[in-house]
Amino acid sequence: MVISMAKICVIGAGFAGHTAALYLGDKLGRSHEVTVINRSEKFVYIPSLVWVGIDRMDVEKTQFDLEGVYKKFNVNFIAGAATEVHPDGQYVMAMPNGATDSVQIDYDYLLVATGPKLDFEATPGLGPKVGNTWSICSPPHAVEARDHYLESVQRMLKGEKQRIVIGTGHGAATCQGAALEYITNVHKDLLRRGIRDKCDLTYLSNEPALGDFGIKGLSIPFKGKMTTAEEFIGAVYKDYDIKPMVGRGVTSVEKNVINWEDMQGNRGETGYDFSMLIPRFLGQPMKF
């Protein structure tokens, strides 16, 4: 029996797209054609950006070149943006980085794994482009966050008090875990530098409760009994002197002031000197 060659197109080389491409390339070999389209030439280990943001890891250590890896796994690679998907014609249009003309990639099977669009615009005043708050959602953002965090560190080393607010920057933000990791890293880094007493550290999140993470929390065994994430994280924050402010959706950001609304409709504001807030995520803009 003759089996015709299948063409498989993967859009995105984050954890999902990259893993799928490696398994497919390894399993199918040259009997079929696997093509990956990704905006960057590099794979980024996003979880390590929480360390880049406090200057404990060089940003280059979070990345590696994709093309060499894909060659070993019989995977074609296009570094560029997928701009259009045509399901009726079964092809994708892509614009390779540095090119002036699009290329067409035909497919029999399509995997869309683009990751999110960072929707800073949903919250007025939010994000690196405006310059009020910072982000650790991408390598360039994490480097910017690091630089501005270190400015606050320098002020604390001179004896100045600083207000640091870390959390989510929209009522519909969904990546509270990154903010939770980052704030504990900041706490430990300030302890290491001997200036933790110079910082008021606040966790500002849209979660209805600490440790909710959008999944209504979880329970873990601790000291012989089941403990909820809310109880565990609450105890840690009390020990670390981190002020939790949950159930609050950020509505706008001004220089040194974060405006929010809680789940009962009450409005308030929180002052800050340095802030890292995770934006709302949307699907990538792409013609389909």
PAMIFI-453208 format. One line per field, with one value per residue (C-alpha): x negated, y negated, z negated. Coordinates in Angstrom, 2 decimals, m for minus. Each point is the difference from the previous one (the first is absolute). Example, Ala and Ser with C-alpha at 12.3 -4.5 7.8 and 13.67 -1.06 7.14 Angstrom:
east	m12.30:m1.37
north	4.50:m3.44
up	m7.80:0.66
This chain:
east	0.00:m1.33:0.46:m0.13:m2.08:1.97:m0.84:0.29:m0.26:m0.58:0.48:m1.91:m3.06:0.80:0.37:2.99:m1.10:m3.65:0.78:2.48:m2.49:m2.76:2.24:1.40:m3.39:m1.51:2.89:0.68:m3.54:m0.24:3.11:2.05:m0.67:0.14:m0.38:m0.13:0.70:m1.11:m0.57:m3.32:m3.01:m0.29:1.92:0.58:0.32:2.62:0.07:m3.62:0.83:1.02:m3.75:m1.02:2.30:m2.04:m3.43:m0.64:m0.20:m1.33:2.75:m2.09:0.10:3.78:m0.25:m1.48:m0.01:2.76:m1.30:m2.85:2.30:2.63:m2.53:m0.80:3.71:0.83:2.05:0.07:m0.16:1.18:m0.94:2.77:3.65:2.94:2.35:2.87:1.56:2.12:1.77:1.99:m3.16:m2.04:m2.90:m1.64:m1.57:m3.12:m2.36:m3.56:m2.05:m1.81:1.95:2.16:2.19:2.22:m0.40:2.74:m0.17:2.44:1.28:2.09:m0.03:m0.32:m0.93:0.49:m2.07:m0.77:0.20:1.70:0.01:m0.95:2.96:m1.50:2.33:3.00:m1.14:m0.73:m3.53:m1.17:m3.20:m3.53:1.09:1.59:m2.76:2.07:m0.12:m2.19:0.36:m1.92:2.03:m2.76:m3.82:m0.09:2.70:m1.85:m3.20:1.90:1.61:m3.43:m1.48:2.81:0.04:m3.73:0.69:2.26:m2.67:m2.53:2.38:0.49:m3.77:m0.19:2.55:3.16:3.26:1.57:3.52:m0.01:3.29:0.10:3.02:2.53:0.88:3.55:3.13:m0.23:m3.74:m0.67:m3.69:m0.07:m2.64:m2.71:0.76:m0.04:m3.39:m1.42:1.05:m1.56:m3.20:0.00:0.45:m2.92:m2.18:0.57:m0.85:m3.21:m0.90:0.79:2.66:3.30:0.92:m0.10:2.84:3.77:0.90:3.58:1.61:2.91:2.09:3.38:0.24:3.02:m2.35:m3.71:m1.07:3.17:m1.97:3.25:0.61:1.70:m3.20:m1.57:m0.96:m3.43:m1.29:m1.95:m1.20:2.25:3.25:1.65:m0.44:1.65:m2.11:1.69:m1.09:m3.51:m0.70:1.66:m2.36:m3.00:1.01:0.46:m3.44:m1.51:1.86:1.72:3.35:2.59:2.71:2.16:3.35:m1.05:m0.03:m2.31:1.96:m2.79:m3.54:m1.54:m3.52:m0.39:3.73:1.90:3.79:2.15:3.52:0.78:2.59:2.62:m0.38:m2.05:m2.74:m3.38:m3.62:m3.41:m3.20:m3.22:m3.57:m0.62:2.70:0.11:3.56:0.98:2.37:3.11:m0.72:1.77:m0.34:m2.61:1.30:0.03:2.28:1.89
north	0.00:m3.44:m2.67:m3.54:m2.62:m2.14:m3.65:m1.21:m3.69:m1.19:m3.69:m0.95:1.48:m0.47:3.02:1.46:m0.62:0.85:3.25:1.07:m0.74:2.03:3.02:m0.16:m0.46:2.83:2.40:m0.77:m0.57:m0.97:1.97:m3.12:m3.74:m2.01:m3.80:m2.39:m3.73:m2.13:m3.74:0.46:2.06:1.12:2.14:m1.89:1.78:m2.45:1.24:m1.11:m3.63:m0.37:0.24:m2.36:m2.63:m0.15:0.24:3.56:1.54:m1.30:m0.22:1.97:3.03:0.19:0.48:2.24:m0.02:2.10:0.68:2.32:2.06:0.33:1.19:2.94:0.87:m0.35:m3.14:m2.97:m3.40:m3.45:m2.86:m2.50:m0.83:2.08:m2.66:1.93:3.44:1.30:3.17:0.45:m0.03:1.63:m2.39:m2.61:m3.27:m1.01:m2.97:1.14:m2.40:m2.47:0.98:m2.25:2.74:2.56:3.72:2.62:3.18:2.70:2.38:3.09:m0.47:m3.28:m0.61:m3.55:m0.58:m3.71:m0.86:m3.24:m3.57:m2.18:m2.37:m2.89:m2.39:1.44:m1.88:m3.71:m0.84:3.62:1.46:m0.71:m2.07:m2.57:0.29:0.18:3.73:2.81:3.59:3.29:1.60:m0.11:m0.26:m3.72:m0.73:1.94:m1.96:m3.30:1.16:0.98:m3.40:m1.92:2.39:m0.62:m3.75:0.59:2.21:m2.82:m2.38:2.49:0.45:m3.77:0.30:m0.99:1.85:1.56:1.29:3.04:1.36:3.27:1.81:m0.17:m3.09:0.77:1.61:2.74:0.74:3.72:0.52:m0.60:2.70:m2.08:m2.94:2.26:1.42:m3.40:m1.61:2.79:m0.35:m3.75:0.65:2.45:m2.27:m2.96:2.19:1.08:m3.64:m0.91:m2.59:1.84:m2.41:m2.85:1.44:0.12:3.03:0.44:2.82:m1.45:2.62:0.54:3.46:0.36:1.56:0.62:3.11:0.14:m0.17:0.07:3.64:m0.62:0.80:3.29:1.95:1.31:2.24:m2.06:1.16:3.04:m1.64:m1.32:m3.74:m2.29:m2.20:m3.01:1.10:0.91:m3.13:m2.18:1.38:m0.51:m3.59:m0.72:1.41:m1.96:m3.22:m0.14:m1.79:1.95:m1.98:2.47:m0.25:m3.26:m0.72:m2.80:m2.62:m2.46:m0.91:m3.42:m0.93:1.39:0.83:3.19:m0.36:3.08:1.25:2.90:2.74:m1.99:m3.01:m2.07:m2.11:m0.77:m0.75:1.31:m2.01:1.44:m0.83:3.18:2.31:3.15:0.81:2.86:m1.17:1.63:2.63:0.15:2.18:m1.07:m2.27:2.09:0.10:3.30
up	0.00:0.92:m2.65:1.37:m1.78:m2.43:m0.62:m3.58:m0.90:m3.58:m0.77:m3.12:m1.70:m3.64:m2.28:1.88:3.58:m0.59:m1.84:2.68:2.79:m1.66:m0.56:3.52:1.62:m2.01:0.61:3.67:1.20:3.65:0.95:m0.66:m0.08:m3.22:0.13:m2.96:0.31:m2.93:m0.37:m1.79:1.04:m3.62:m2.45:m3.26:m3.33:m1.29:m3.65:m0.49:0.79:m3.67:m0.72:2.78:m1.50:m3.23:1.69:m1.19:3.49:3.29:2.61:2.53:m2.30:0.47:3.79:2.67:3.81:1.56:3.50:m1.02:m2.21:2.71:2.57:m2.27:m0.18:3.73:m0.61:2.38:m1.68:1.03:m2.33:0.64:m0.55:1.17:1.39:1.57:m0.35:2.92:m1.20:3.21:2.08:m2.79:0.01:m2.25:1.10:m1.90:0.10:m0.77:m2.10:2.22:3.13:2.16:1.48:m1.72:0.50:0.21:m2.08:1.03:m2.63:m0.56:m3.77:m1.89:m3.64:m1.27:m3.15:0.15:m3.66:m1.10:1.17:m2.97:m0.20:m1.96:1.84:m1.85:m3.11:0.51:m1.12:m0.32:1.34:1.21:3.00:m2.32:m2.58:m3.18:m0.70:1.25:1.17:m0.04:2.80:2.63:m0.05:0.91:m2.58:m2.71:0.72:m0.28:m3.26:m1.33:0.80:m1.70:m2.96:m0.45:m0.04:m3.01:m1.54:0.30:m1.74:m2.83:m0.33:m0.53:m2.81:1.90:m0.57:3.11:0.72:2.30:1.37:1.95:1.39:2.83:1.99:1.14:m1.38:2.65:m0.33:m0.32:m0.87:m3.73:m0.50:1.68:m2.28:m3.07:0.97:0.78:m3.27:m2.07:2.05:m0.67:m3.73:m0.12:2.14:m2.30:m3.00:1.72:0.61:m3.62:0.87:m0.49:m2.80:2.50:2.11:m0.37:2.13:1.27:2.01:2.00:1.81:1.61:m1.61:m2.30:m2.56:m0.41:1.88:2.08:3.31:1.96:m0.99:m3.36:m1.83:m0.97:m3.10:m0.94:m2.81:m2.53:m3.41:0.06:1.04:3.13:0.31:2.55:2.22:m1.58:m3.49:1.11:2.07:m2.63:m2.64:2.27:0.78:m3.70:m0.68:2.92:m0.91:3.40:0.01:2.04:1.80:1.95:1.73:1.65:3.72:1.08:1.99:0.85:m0.93:m0.51:m0.99:m3.54:m0.36:0.91:0.15:m0.60:m0.63:m2.30:0.44:m1.93:2.29:m2.45:1.55:m1.45:0.79:m0.97:0.14:1.35:1.00:2.04:1.32:2.12:1.09:2.34:2.77:1.39:2.68:3.36:3.08:2.52:2.77:3.14:3.02:0.07
